[in-house]
Amino acid sequence: MKLIIVSGRSGSGKSTALHVLEDLGFYCIDNLPIGLLFPLTREAASQTKPGRLGKMAVSIDARNLSGELANFEEIYRRLQETGVTVEIIFLDADEQSLLQRFHATRRKHPLSDDKTSLREAITSEKKLLEPLSKLSDLYVNTTGMSMYELRDMVKQRVVGRKDQELALLFQSFGFKHGVPLDSDFVFDVRCLPNPYWDTSLRKYVGTDQPVIEFLEKEPASRKMIEDLKAFLDTWLPSFADSNRSYMTISIGCTGGQHRSVYVCEQLGEHFRQQYNNVQVRHTELPHLQTREEI
């Protein structure tokens, strides 16, 4: 059987992720007490025809007892020893985004009370959930991500991936906005010629033909892309062989509009020839939908 554990700070999108999994045929339980993980998996294993219980997804959050959260690593190891395939998806967002989401929905944070402010609750929740975040197979920072983008990501990266298959995400970003927290590799392409300084190209982005032509004719751009391909061609198989399920490669330039977008597109096109689950996402170009090929 396969068990997906969805966790993360309140307001980061756990309910959305769980609903997607439910729509895709998973038996889902929200806010499961950690102590019930073993009885649940035993019940599923005892069924001669698991049916719906063959694929389960549970949400575990800070409403669990703090002692059980602190001992989660031991429970996780014991679960793996039973032969259950366990995958942990951890969702998070920056503090300001979480504050804005709670103010917009007017929901009460599960850890806030008359002595604990919303900001304090958000901070303490991060510490409580550390045992799950450090064991996560996939860490997703949902800052700036819409509900629809999150739904697509869960469908493509989690459910669209075959078991034991490495799912790759190439994402462009702007250093002036900060490095994405969910990055496994970060590459800086700010040394490449910047199309922004050509005033005729400022209205375009890295997926537009004028910018593509500008960067394609630059020897430094071609050399950078070939070097990145060679590095990733060499080392990605090692991650796959070590049972790594997800890799996020972030490419950054100053504003995340031109160079990083172009390089991400080139890398995505190259690695789609070798891997079945490859996505390209541009964090600073919200008008472009996440692209994928499975």
PASEBA-1860 file (N, C-alpha, C; in nm, 3 decimals):
! residues 294
1> MKLIIVSG> 0.083/-0.119/0.000/0.000/0.000/0.000/0.087/0.124/0.000 ~ 0.028/0.235/-0.041/0.100/0.362/-0.045/0.031/0.462/0.047 ~ 0.112/0.528/0.129/0.060/0.627/0.223/0.130/0.760/0.198 ~ 0.052/0.862/0.169/0.107/0.998/0.154/0.067/1.078/0.277 ~ 0.166/1.132/0.345/0.143/1.218/0.461/0.158/1.363/0.415 ~ 0.051/1.440/0.428/0.052/1.582/0.392/0.062/1.663/0.521 ~ 0.164/1.745/0.532/0.180/1.827/0.652/0.223/1.967/0.612 ~ 0.236/2.053/0.711/0.277/2.191/0.685/0.205/2.287/0.778
9> RSGSGKST> 0.248/2.410/0.774/0.187/2.512/0.861/0.046/2.546/0.815 ~ -0.037/2.581/0.909/-0.176/2.619/0.881/-0.178/2.736/0.783 ~ -0.262/2.725/0.681/-0.271/2.830/0.580/-0.181/2.809/0.461 ~ -0.103/2.700/0.462/-0.008/2.678/0.352/-0.070/2.602/0.236 ~ -0.189/2.544/0.254/-0.256/2.476/0.143/-0.277/2.327/0.163 ~ -0.268/2.278/0.287/-0.282/2.134/0.312/-0.419/2.082/0.268 ~ -0.523/2.156/0.299/-0.659/2.111/0.262/-0.674/2.101/0.112 ~ -0.619/2.196/0.040/-0.625/2.193/-0.107/-0.554/2.069/-0.160
17> ALHVLEDL> -0.435/2.041/-0.107/-0.360/1.924/-0.152/-0.435/1.795/-0.122 ~ -0.496/1.787/-0.004/-0.569/1.667/0.034/-0.692/1.646/-0.055 ~ -0.759/1.755/-0.089/-0.876/1.745/-0.176/-0.837/1.696/-0.315 ~ -0.722/1.739/-0.365/-0.675/1.692/-0.495/-0.652/1.542/-0.491 ~ -0.585/1.496/-0.386/-0.557/1.353/-0.373/-0.686/1.272/-0.362 ~ -0.785/1.327/-0.291/-0.913/1.259/-0.278/-0.982/1.248/-0.414 ~ -0.977/1.355/-0.492/-1.037/1.355/-0.625/-0.971/1.252/-0.716 ~ -0.844/1.222/-0.687/-0.768/1.130/-0.772/-0.766/0.988/-0.717
25> GFYCIDNL> -0.857/0.958/-0.625/-0.876/0.820/-0.585/-0.811/0.777/-0.455 ~ -0.750/0.869/-0.382/-0.690/0.835/-0.253/-0.796/0.837/-0.143 ~ -0.783/0.745/-0.049/-0.867/0.747/0.072/-0.804/0.848/0.166 ~ -0.871/0.959/0.195/-0.810/1.071/0.266/-0.870/1.093/0.404 ~ -0.782/1.126/0.499/-0.823/1.158/0.635/-0.754/1.287/0.677 ~ -0.833/1.384/0.720/-0.777/1.512/0.764/-0.749/1.509/0.914 ~ -0.638/1.571/0.954/-0.602/1.585/1.096/-0.600/1.451/1.168 ~ -0.524/1.357/1.115/-0.514/1.226/1.179/-0.418/1.233/1.297
33> PIGLLFPL> -0.459/1.186/1.416/-0.364/1.175/1.528/-0.252/1.078/1.491 ~ -0.129/1.115/1.519/-0.014/1.033/1.479/-0.025/0.892/1.537 ~ -0.081/0.880/1.656/-0.093/0.750/1.720/-0.182/0.652/1.645 ~ -0.263/0.702/1.550/-0.351/0.615/1.474/-0.291/0.569/1.341 ~ -0.168/0.611/1.312/-0.106/0.570/1.186/-0.091/0.419/1.177 ~ -0.041/0.357/1.285/-0.020/0.212/1.284/-0.152/0.135/1.274 ~ -0.254/0.166/1.356/-0.381/0.094/1.339/-0.439/0.109/1.199 ~ -0.423/0.227/1.140/-0.477/0.251/1.007/-0.407/0.164/0.903
41> TREAASQT> -0.274/0.160/0.908/-0.200/0.079/0.811/-0.221/-0.070/0.834 ~ -0.238/-0.111/0.960/-0.265/-0.252/0.989/-0.400/-0.294/0.931 ~ -0.498/-0.205/0.945/-0.631/-0.233/0.891/-0.625/-0.249/0.739 ~ -0.549/-0.162/0.674/-0.536/-0.169/0.529/-0.465/-0.297/0.488 ~ -0.360/-0.333/0.562/-0.282/-0.453/0.528/-0.361/-0.581/0.549 ~ -0.458/-0.579/0.641/-0.534/-0.700/0.674/-0.639/-0.733/0.569 ~ -0.666/-0.639/0.480/-0.769/-0.660/0.380/-0.711/-0.739/0.263 ~ -0.776/-0.849/0.226/-0.727/-0.929/0.115/-0.733/-0.851/-0.016
49> KPGRLGKM> -0.833/-0.765/-0.028/-0.842/-0.676/-0.144/-0.850/-0.533/-0.090 ~ -0.735/-0.465/-0.079/-0.731/-0.333/-0.014/-0.827/-0.230/-0.072 ~ -0.852/-0.236/-0.204/-0.944/-0.139/-0.264/-0.902/0.004/-0.236 ~ -0.994/0.081/-0.179/-0.967/0.223/-0.152/-0.852/0.242/-0.054 ~ -0.832/0.145/0.037/-0.726/0.159/0.137/-0.588/0.130/0.081 ~ -0.580/0.089/-0.044/-0.449/0.065/-0.105/-0.373/0.193/-0.130 ~ -0.445/0.305/-0.144/-0.383/0.437/-0.161/-0.447/0.531/-0.060 ~ -0.369/0.572/0.038/-0.422/0.659/0.143/-0.340/0.787/0.153
57> AVSIDARN> -0.407/0.893/0.190/-0.340/1.021/0.218/-0.397/1.075/0.349 ~ -0.310/1.115/0.439/-0.354/1.170/0.567/-0.287/1.304/0.590 ~ -0.359/1.391/0.655/-0.305/1.522/0.692/-0.267/1.519/0.839 ~ -0.143/1.555/0.868/-0.095/1.562/1.006/-0.045/1.704/1.031 ~ -0.099/1.769/1.132/-0.060/1.908/1.157/-0.036/1.933/1.305 ~ -0.022/2.059/1.341/0.017/2.096/1.477/-0.092/2.072/1.580 ~ -0.210/2.029/1.538/-0.315/1.997/1.634/-0.286/1.865/1.707 ~ -0.187/1.789/1.657/-0.143/1.669/1.726/-0.075/1.706/1.858
65> LSGELANF> -0.067/1.611/1.949/0.005/1.634/2.073/0.152/1.659/2.044 ~ 0.211/1.758/2.113/0.350/1.795/2.086/0.445/1.677/2.107 ~ 0.416/1.591/2.204/0.502/1.476/2.230/0.502/1.379/2.113 ~ 0.385/1.358/2.051/0.378/1.269/1.936/0.451/1.329/1.816 ~ 0.442/1.460/1.799/0.514/1.525/1.689/0.665/1.512/1.709 ~ 0.710/1.527/1.834/0.853/1.517/1.862/0.906/1.377/1.834 ~ 0.821/1.274/1.851/0.863/1.135/1.829/0.827/1.084/1.690 ~ 0.794/1.175/1.601/0.746/1.131/1.469/0.853/1.053/1.393
73> EEIYRRLQ> 0.978/1.091/1.404/1.083/1.023/1.327/1.087/0.874/1.358 ~ 1.073/0.838/1.484/1.073/0.697/1.523/0.952/0.625/1.463 ~ 0.835/0.689/1.468/0.714/0.630/1.411/0.729/0.613/1.260 ~ 0.789/0.711/1.197/0.811/0.707/1.052/0.901/0.589/1.014 ~ 1.009/0.569/1.089/1.100/0.457/1.060/1.029/0.323/1.079 ~ 0.949/0.312/1.183/0.876/0.187/1.208/0.775/0.159/1.097 ~ 0.712/0.264/1.048/0.618/0.248/0.937/0.689/0.193/0.814 ~ 0.807/0.247/0.785/0.882/0.200/0.669/0.919/0.053/0.683
81> ETGVTVEI> 0.948/0.010/0.805/0.987/-0.130/0.828/0.873/-0.226/0.804 ~ 0.749/-0.179/0.808/0.633/-0.266/0.784/0.610/-0.292/0.635 ~ 0.686/-0.224/0.550/0.669/-0.242/0.406/0.576/-0.143/0.341 ~ 0.521/-0.052/0.418/0.435/0.052/0.361/0.520/0.156/0.289 ~ 0.480/0.193/0.169/0.549/0.301/0.097/0.497/0.434/0.150 ~ 0.585/0.507/0.219/0.545/0.632/0.283/0.612/0.749/0.213 ~ 0.534/0.851/0.183/0.585/0.972/0.119/0.533/1.092/0.196 ~ 0.622/1.184/0.231/0.582/1.301/0.309/0.589/1.426/0.221
89> IFLDADEQ> 0.478/1.495/0.209/0.471/1.622/0.136/0.452/1.733/0.240 ~ 0.545/1.827/0.243/0.539/1.935/0.343/0.517/2.067/0.270 ~ 0.408/2.136/0.308/0.374/2.266/0.249/0.406/2.377/0.348 ~ 0.455/2.488/0.295/0.488/2.602/0.381/0.475/2.731/0.300 ~ 0.484/2.842/0.368/0.483/2.974/0.304/0.552/3.070/0.398 ~ 0.592/3.186/0.346/0.659/3.281/0.435/0.557/3.340/0.533 ~ 0.611/3.394/0.641/0.525/3.439/0.752/0.424/3.544/0.708 ~ 0.467/3.639/0.624/0.377/3.746/0.581/0.261/3.690/0.501
97> SLLQRFHA> 0.287/3.592/0.415/0.179/3.531/0.336/0.080/3.460/0.425 ~ 0.130/3.387/0.526/0.041/3.316/0.617/-0.045/3.415/0.695 ~ 0.016/3.525/0.740/-0.061/3.627/0.811/-0.172/3.683/0.723 ~ -0.139/3.714/0.598/-0.237/3.770/0.506/-0.350/3.672/0.478 ~ -0.317/3.545/0.466/-0.421/3.444/0.438/-0.517/3.431/0.556 ~ -0.464/3.434/0.678/-0.552/3.424/0.794/-0.639/3.548/0.808 ~ -0.582/3.665/0.781/-0.661/3.787/0.789/-0.770/3.789/0.681 ~ -0.737/3.736/0.562/-0.834/3.737/0.452/-0.950/3.642/0.479
105> TRRKHPLS> -0.920/3.526/0.537/-1.026/3.427/0.560/-1.093/3.443/0.696 ~ -1.028/3.521/0.785/-1.077/3.544/0.922/-1.087/3.414/1.001 ~ -1.006/3.316/0.963/-1.003/3.191/1.037/-0.916/3.207/1.161 ~ -0.941/3.123/1.261/-0.860/3.123/1.382/-0.749/3.020/1.367 ~ -0.629/3.060/1.399/-0.516/2.966/1.394/-0.532/2.864/1.506 ~ -0.507/2.734/1.478/-0.530/2.632/1.582/-0.445/2.648/1.707 ~ -0.334/2.723/1.699/-0.248/2.740/1.816/-0.264/2.876/1.883 ~ -0.349/2.961/1.829/-0.366/3.094/1.888/-0.475/3.090/1.995
113> DDKTSLRE> -0.459/3.174/2.097/-0.561/3.187/2.202/-0.550/3.328/2.260 ~ -0.614/3.348/2.375/-0.614/3.483/2.431/-0.476/3.526/2.482 ~ -0.381/3.432/2.488/-0.246/3.466/2.532/-0.142/3.452/2.420 ~ -0.185/3.401/2.306/-0.093/3.377/2.194/-0.143/3.448/2.069 ~ -0.064/3.541/2.018/-0.104/3.615/1.898/-0.091/3.526/1.775 ~ -0.150/3.571/1.664/-0.143/3.496/1.539/0.002/3.480/1.495 ~ 0.081/3.586/1.502/0.221/3.579/1.461/0.298/3.479/1.548 ~ 0.274/3.481/1.678/0.342/3.388/1.768/0.301/3.244/1.739
121> AITSEKKL> 0.173/3.224/1.707/0.123/3.089/1.676/0.189/3.036/1.549 ~ 0.203/3.120/1.448/0.265/3.080/1.322/0.412/3.041/1.345 ~ 0.480/3.118/1.428/0.621/3.090/1.457/0.638/2.960/1.535 ~ 0.557/2.940/1.638/0.570/2.819/1.720/0.530/2.695/1.641 ~ 0.436/2.710/1.547/0.393/2.596/1.466/0.508/2.544/1.380 ~ 0.590/2.635/1.331/0.705/2.594/1.249/0.798/2.504/1.329 ~ 0.824/2.538/1.454/0.912/2.458/1.538/0.849/2.322/1.570 ~ 0.719/2.321/1.598/0.651/2.196/1.630/0.655/2.097/1.514
129> LEPLSKLS> 0.647/2.148/1.392/0.639/2.060/1.275/0.775/2.028/1.214 ~ 0.882/2.073/1.278/1.017/2.048/1.228/1.046/1.900/1.203 ~ 1.004/1.808/1.293/1.032/1.665/1.268/0.975/1.614/1.136 ~ 0.862/1.670/1.093/0.805/1.628/0.965/0.872/1.698/0.848 ~ 0.903/1.827/0.864/0.962/1.902/0.752/1.098/1.847/0.715 ~ 1.177/1.805/0.815/1.312/1.757/0.783/1.312/1.619/0.719 ~ 1.200/1.545/0.732/1.189/1.413/0.670/1.113/1.417/0.538 ~ 1.067/1.534/0.497/0.980/1.543/0.380/1.051/1.500/0.251
137> DLYVNTTG> 0.977/1.430/0.166/1.027/1.394/0.034/1.012/1.512/-0.062 ~ 0.907/1.589/-0.041/0.881/1.706/-0.125/0.842/1.823/-0.036 ~ 0.921/1.931/-0.044/0.891/2.054/0.029/0.842/2.157/-0.073 ~ 0.724/2.211/-0.050/0.666/2.307/-0.144/0.641/2.438/-0.072 ~ 0.703/2.545/-0.123/0.677/2.678/-0.070/0.565/2.740/-0.152 ~ 0.450/2.759/-0.090/0.332/2.807/-0.163/0.318/2.959/-0.163 ~ 0.420/3.030/-0.117/0.417/3.177/-0.121/0.395/3.224/-0.264 ~ 0.295/3.307/-0.284/0.268/3.360/-0.418/0.202/3.262/-0.512
145> MSMYELRD> 0.169/3.143/-0.463/0.108/3.040/-0.548/-0.044/3.043/-0.529 ~ -0.116/3.038/-0.638/-0.263/3.034/-0.629/-0.308/2.893/-0.595 ~ -0.435/2.881/-0.554/-0.491/2.749/-0.523/-0.486/2.659/-0.646 ~ -0.507/2.717/-0.764/-0.508/2.639/-0.887/-0.368/2.591/-0.923 ~ -0.267/2.675/-0.899/-0.128/2.635/-0.924/-0.088/2.522/-0.830 ~ -0.131/2.530/-0.704/-0.100/2.424/-0.608/-0.168/2.294/-0.650 ~ -0.292/2.302/-0.691/-0.363/2.181/-0.737/-0.290/2.116/-0.854 ~ -0.246/2.198/-0.949/-0.174/2.144/-1.064/-0.043/2.080/-1.022
153> MVKQRVVG> 0.027/2.143/-0.927/0.155/2.089/-0.884/0.137/1.953/-0.817 ~ 0.036/1.940/-0.732/0.011/1.811/-0.667/-0.023/1.705/-0.770 ~ -0.108/1.740/-0.865/-0.145/1.644/-0.970/-0.024/1.598/-1.049 ~ 0.062/1.690/-1.085/0.172/1.660/-1.176/0.291/1.597/-1.105 ~ 0.329/1.654/-0.990/0.452/1.607/-0.925/0.428/1.485/-0.836 ~ 0.313/1.477/-0.772/0.288/1.369/-0.676/0.215/1.253/-0.742 ~ 0.099/1.280/-0.800/0.017/1.173/-0.856/0.063/1.136/-0.996 ~ 0.113/1.232/-1.072/0.157/1.204/-1.209/0.289/1.131/-1.217
161> RKDQELAL> 0.355/1.115/-1.105/0.486/1.048/-1.103/0.468/0.900/-1.076 ~ 0.532/0.817/-1.158/0.531/0.674/-1.132/0.618/0.644/-1.011 ~ 0.587/0.536/-0.940/0.667/0.498/-0.823/0.813/0.482/-0.863 ~ 0.901/0.530/-0.776/1.047/0.522/-0.794/1.097/0.605/-0.911 ~ 1.013/0.694/-0.963/1.055/0.779/-1.073/1.089/0.918/-1.020 ~ 1.199/0.974/-1.069/1.242/1.106/-1.025/1.161/1.214/-1.097 ~ 1.096/1.302/-1.019/1.020/1.413/-1.075/1.106/1.539/-1.066 ~ 1.124/1.606/-1.178/1.210/1.724/-1.184/1.126/1.851/-1.201
169> LFQSFGFK> 1.165/1.955/-1.127/1.106/2.087/-1.146/1.218/2.186/-1.169 ~ 1.213/2.255/-1.283/1.304/2.365/-1.311/1.225/2.493/-1.291 ~ 1.271/2.578/-1.198/1.196/2.702/-1.173/1.289/2.822/-1.182 ~ 1.243/2.924/-1.251/1.317/3.049/-1.260/1.273/3.140/-1.148 ~ 1.362/3.228/-1.104/1.329/3.324/-0.998/1.419/3.445/-1.010 ~ 1.383/3.551/-0.938/1.465/3.672/-0.932/1.532/3.684/-0.797 ~ 1.662/3.703/-0.796/1.735/3.715/-0.670/1.685/3.832/-0.586 ~ 1.635/3.936/-0.651/1.587/4.051/-0.573/1.459/4.018/-0.495
177> HGVPLDSD> 1.397/3.905/-0.528/1.278/3.860/-0.455/1.311/3.749/-0.356 ~ 1.434/3.701/-0.357/1.475/3.595/-0.265/1.483/3.459/-0.332 ~ 1.570/3.374/-0.278/1.590/3.240/-0.332/1.475/3.149/-0.286 ~ 1.413/3.072/-0.374/1.304/2.981/-0.334/1.351/2.880/-0.229 ~ 1.273/2.865/-0.122/1.314/2.780/-0.011/1.307/2.632/-0.045 ~ 1.234/2.597/-0.150/1.219/2.456/-0.184/1.326/2.407/-0.282 ~ 1.432/2.484/-0.301/1.536/2.450/-0.398/1.626/2.338/-0.347 ~ 1.659/2.244/-0.437/1.763/2.145/-0.410/1.896/2.193/-0.467
185> FVFDVRCL> 1.892/2.250/-0.587/2.008/2.314/-0.648/1.969/2.457/-0.683 ~ 2.063/2.550/-0.664/2.041/2.689/-0.705/2.158/2.730/-0.795 ~ 2.126/2.780/-0.914/2.229/2.825/-1.008/2.203/2.972/-1.040 ~ 2.310/3.048/-1.040/2.305/3.193/-1.061/2.348/3.224/-1.204 ~ 2.259/3.282/-1.285/2.294/3.313/-1.423/2.303/3.465/-1.446 ~ 2.325/3.539/-1.339/2.336/3.685/-1.352/2.461/3.728/-1.425 ~ 2.555/3.635/-1.446/2.677/3.670/-1.521/2.652/3.675/-1.671 ~ 2.538/3.628/-1.718/2.507/3.630/-1.861/2.464/3.770/-1.905
193> PNPYWDTS> 2.484/3.804/-2.032/2.438/3.934/-2.083/2.290/3.954/-2.054 ~ 2.254/4.074/-2.010/2.118/4.101/-1.965/2.036/4.170/-2.073 ~ 1.932/4.102/-2.125/1.847/4.166/-2.228/1.778/4.292/-2.178 ~ 1.766/4.307/-2.047/1.695/4.422/-1.991/1.760/4.554/-2.034 ~ 1.892/4.552/-2.053/1.962/4.676/-2.087/1.944/4.715/-2.233 ~ 1.884/4.627/-2.312/1.843/4.663/-2.448/1.697/4.709/-2.437 ~ 1.675/4.838/-2.447/1.541/4.894/-2.421/1.434/4.834/-2.512 ~ 1.474/4.787/-2.630/1.375/4.728/-2.722/1.327/4.592/-2.674
201> LRKYVGTD> 1.399/4.532/-2.576/1.364/4.397/-2.528/1.293/4.398/-2.393 ~ 1.281/4.514/-2.329/1.226/4.519/-2.194/1.082/4.472/-2.184 ~ 1.007/4.487/-2.290/0.866/4.447/-2.285/0.849/4.296/-2.303 ~ 0.960/4.227/-2.334/0.953/4.083/-2.356/1.006/4.007/-2.235 ~ 0.981/3.876/-2.231/1.035/3.788/-2.127/1.111/3.674/-2.194 ~ 1.167/3.588/-2.111/1.257/3.484/-2.163/1.194/3.378/-2.249 ~ 1.061/3.376/-2.260/0.994/3.281/-2.350/0.961/3.344/-2.484 ~ 0.988/3.474/-2.498/0.957/3.545/-2.623/1.075/3.535/-2.720
209> QPVIEFLE> 1.044/3.525/-2.848/1.146/3.500/-2.948/1.256/3.607/-2.952 ~ 1.226/3.738/-2.939/1.335/3.836/-2.943/1.439/3.814/-2.832 ~ 1.395/3.777/-2.711/1.489/3.750/-2.602/1.565/3.620/-2.627 ~ 1.494/3.520/-2.678/1.560/3.392/-2.711/1.671/3.415/-2.812 ~ 1.644/3.491/-2.915/1.745/3.518/-3.018/1.862/3.596/-2.961 ~ 1.833/3.692/-2.871/1.939/3.770/-2.808/2.035/3.680/-2.730 ~ 1.980/3.587/-2.651/2.063/3.502/-2.566/2.127/3.388/-2.644 ~ 2.059/3.339/-2.747/2.116/3.229/-2.825/2.244/3.269/-2.896
217> KEPASRKM> 2.255/3.395/-2.934/2.374/3.437/-3.008/2.492/3.468/-2.917 ~ 2.470/3.464/-2.785/2.576/3.493/-2.689/2.651/3.364/-2.654 ~ 2.783/3.358/-2.678/2.860/3.238/-2.644/2.850/3.200/-2.497 ~ 2.843/3.300/-2.408/2.836/3.271/-2.264/2.707/3.197/-2.230 ~ 2.598/3.233/-2.296/2.470/3.165/-2.270/2.478/3.019/-2.311 ~ 2.531/2.996/-2.430/2.543/2.857/-2.478/2.634/2.776/-2.386 ~ 2.744/2.834/-2.343/2.839/2.764/-2.255/2.775/2.733/-2.120 ~ 2.703/2.829/-2.063/2.636/2.809/-1.934/2.538/2.692/-1.942
225> IEDLKAFL> 2.456/2.691/-2.046/2.354/2.587/-2.059/2.419/2.450/-2.078 ~ 2.523/2.443/-2.160/2.591/2.315/-2.181/2.655/2.265/-2.052 ~ 2.714/2.356/-1.974/2.776/2.316/-1.846/2.671/2.266/-1.746 ~ 2.558/2.335/-1.741/2.450/2.292/-1.650/2.395/2.157/-1.692 ~ 2.376/2.136/-1.821/2.330/2.006/-1.870/2.427/1.896/-1.830 ~ 2.558/1.922/-1.849/2.659/1.822/-1.818/2.661/1.788/-1.670 ~ 2.651/1.893/-1.585/2.650/1.870/-1.440/2.530/1.786/-1.399 ~ 2.413/1.825/-1.445/2.291/1.755/-1.405/2.283/1.616/-1.469
233> DTWLPSFA> 2.331/1.601/-1.592/2.337/1.470/-1.655/2.422/1.374/-1.572 ~ 2.527/1.428/-1.512/2.619/1.345/-1.433/2.558/1.306/-1.299 ~ 2.491/1.400/-1.230/2.455/1.378/-1.091/2.309/1.342/-1.065 ~ 2.219/1.376/-1.154/2.078/1.341/-1.130/2.057/1.189/-1.120 ~ 2.123/1.107/-1.203/2.107/0.962/-1.187/2.147/0.912/-1.049 ~ 2.245/0.975/-0.986/2.286/0.933/-0.852/2.176/0.960/-0.751 ~ 2.107/1.073/-0.766/1.994/1.102/-0.676/1.881/1.003/-0.700 ~ 1.857/0.969/-0.826/1.752/0.872/-0.857/1.786/0.735/-0.799
241> DSNRSYMT> 1.913/0.697/-0.807/1.957/0.567/-0.755/1.947/0.559/-0.603 ~ 1.950/0.675/-0.537/1.941/0.676/-0.391/1.795/0.693/-0.345 ~ 1.702/0.661/-0.434/1.558/0.664/-0.405/1.504/0.804/-0.381 ~ 1.571/0.904/-0.436/1.518/1.040/-0.428/1.399/1.051/-0.523 ~ 1.289/1.107/-0.476/1.167/1.114/-0.557/1.151/1.247/-0.630 ~ 1.201/1.356/-0.569/1.178/1.489/-0.624/1.308/1.568/-0.623 ~ 1.328/1.646/-0.728/1.440/1.740/-0.732/1.390/1.873/-0.788 ~ 1.423/1.981/-0.719/1.386/2.115/-0.764/1.513/2.193/-0.795
249> ISIGCTGG> 1.529/2.231/-0.921/1.647/2.305/-0.966/1.603/2.448/-0.995 ~ 1.657/2.542/-0.917/1.617/2.682/-0.930/1.726/2.760/-1.004 ~ 1.684/2.838/-1.102/1.775/2.919/-1.183/1.739/3.065/-1.159 ~ 1.837/3.144/-1.114/1.807/3.282/-1.078/1.883/3.385/-1.159 ~ 1.815/3.493/-1.192/1.880/3.613/-1.246/1.831/3.730/-1.160 ~ 1.853/3.850/-1.201/1.821/3.964/-1.114/1.671/3.975/-1.087 ~ 1.590/3.981/-1.193/1.447/4.001/-1.176/1.361/3.879/-1.205 ~ 1.423/3.772/-1.258/1.347/3.652/-1.288/1.258/3.663/-1.411
257> QHRSVYVC> 1.295/3.752/-1.504/1.209/3.777/-1.621/1.271/3.726/-1.752 ~ 1.405/3.730/-1.762/1.468/3.704/-1.891/1.563/3.584/-1.890 ~ 1.683/3.605/-1.834/1.789/3.503/-1.843/1.750/3.372/-1.775 ~ 1.699/3.381/-1.652/1.665/3.259/-1.579/1.550/3.184/-1.647 ~ 1.456/3.259/-1.704/1.343/3.198/-1.774/1.393/3.122/-1.897 ~ 1.479/3.187/-1.972/1.535/3.124/-2.094/1.613/2.997/-2.059 ~ 1.698/3.004/-1.959/1.780/2.888/-1.922/1.692/2.774/-1.872 ~ 1.590/2.804/-1.790/1.497/2.701/-1.743/1.428/2.630/-1.858
265> EQLGEHFR> 1.384/2.706/-1.956/1.316/2.647/-2.071/1.410/2.553/-2.147 ~ 1.536/2.595/-2.162/1.633/2.511/-2.233/1.662/2.382/-2.158 ~ 1.675/2.392/-2.027/1.702/2.273/-1.946/1.580/2.180/-1.944 ~ 1.461/2.238/-1.932/1.340/2.156/-1.933/1.328/2.077/-2.062 ~ 1.354/2.142/-2.174/1.345/2.076/-2.305/1.445/1.961/-2.314 ~ 1.566/1.982/-2.263/1.671/1.879/-2.267/1.633/1.758/-2.182 ~ 1.587/1.781/-2.057/1.566/1.670/-1.966/1.434/1.598/-1.988 ~ 1.344/1.656/-2.065/1.222/1.583/-2.102/1.254/1.464/-2.192
273> QQYNNVQV> 1.371/1.466/-2.253/1.411/1.354/-2.338/1.458/1.235/-2.255 ~ 1.483/1.258/-2.123/1.536/1.152/-2.038/1.443/1.113/-1.924 ~ 1.358/1.206/-1.881/1.271/1.182/-1.766/1.126/1.204/-1.806 ~ 1.038/1.124/-1.747/0.896/1.131/-1.784/0.821/1.245/-1.716 ~ 0.869/1.288/-1.599/0.797/1.388/-1.521/0.886/1.510/-1.502 ~ 0.871/1.606/-1.591/0.953/1.729/-1.589/0.860/1.849/-1.597 ~ 0.876/1.941/-1.503/0.798/2.066/-1.505/0.890/2.187/-1.517 ~ 0.837/2.291/-1.577/0.906/2.420/-1.581/0.812/2.523/-1.522
281> RHTELPHL> 0.861/2.598/-1.422/0.776/2.698/-1.356/0.852/2.829/-1.346 ~ 0.783/2.938/-1.376/0.846/3.071/-1.370/0.780/3.151/-1.258 ~ 0.848/3.166/-1.147/0.787/3.223/-1.027/0.756/3.372/-1.043 ~ 0.827/3.441/-1.130/0.803/3.585/-1.147/0.718/3.616/-1.269 ~ 0.665/3.514/-1.332/0.579/3.534/-1.449/0.445/3.467/-1.424 ~ 0.361/3.525/-1.339/0.235/3.460/-1.302/0.139/3.438/-1.418 ~ 0.159/3.513/-1.528/0.068/3.497/-1.642/0.099/3.371/-1.721 ~ 0.217/3.310/-1.694/0.249/3.185/-1.762/0.213/3.069/-1.671
289> QTREEI> 0.134/2.976/-1.718/0.094/2.861/-1.638/0.212/2.766/-1.626 ~ 0.215/2.689/-1.515/0.315/2.585/-1.499/0.302/2.486/-1.614 ~ 0.416/2.454/-1.678/0.413/2.363/-1.789/0.468/2.228/-1.748 ~ 0.412/2.121/-1.807/0.459/1.988/-1.772/0.437/1.893/-1.889 ~ 0.514/1.788/-1.890/0.493/1.680/-1.982/0.514/1.551/-1.907 ~ 0.415/1.461/-1.909/0.424/1.335/-1.837/0.402/1.220/-1.938
END
